Amino acid sequence: MAQVEAIKAYKDNYIWALQGSDNKLVVVDPGLAEPVLDYLQAQGKTLAAILITHHHWDHTTGVAALKLAYPEITVYGPKNSPFTDVDVALSDGDTITELGYEFQVRATPGHTLDHICYIGAGLVFSGDTLFSGGCGRLFEGSAEQMWQSMQVFRDLDDNTQVYCTHEYTLANMQFAAASQPHNEAVLSYQHQVEAKRAQDIITLPSTIGLEKRINPFLRADAIPLGAIPPQFRPQDDEPVAKFAALRTWKDNF
Ligand SMILES: [Zn+2]
């Protein structure tokens, strides 16, 4: 199992540090350079590459300074993106190899149109697409696109570890409980998350198996229409209509 550590940035961002041999590591979505540089120095490690999931500033602002400090690194990011400071631009189905791990790239539009995820080493770097207990807001894409992106995660092995970029789990579980009042797995996980956050303990990584049981957006098709408040409830029982309704409800929650 790959070893991954969290470097904190901003209020609730995690910059993931994937550990390799030879004291090398790969960081994902460095929204700031300073905490990464401090981490590398404290650990006596060197940077091999950067993975970018999407163009938002809180995921990319550190890239330029890290590239200055480590000019030999490879910066990977999505093709057709407003963020262009990459060495290798990636599309759906591409594979990359870093630190001896192979990662498959999947396009997961919805939060942004350029969003990609990296799948490999028994984990997924899911950026702002799949959160623990939730999903990203629809800033650029449609509910149809995001629901399609959810299928990418549903197809993964249950043991796959989920490394998303924000510590949103507590608020997400409040909504998960409101939308699934009879889901025992949700209520029990909500209590675990509350206990962890009360002690400022990180709630990640999650797993695909857990998310399939608790995440209302990943399991929108399993949520009864009657669980959705009348002002958001769709006319028909189509999965994408329920997904869209849940997303709008959460935006107003
Ligand atoms: Zn974002």
Residues whose N, C-alpha, C, O or C-beta is under 5 A from the ligand:
A	BS01	ZN	H56 D128
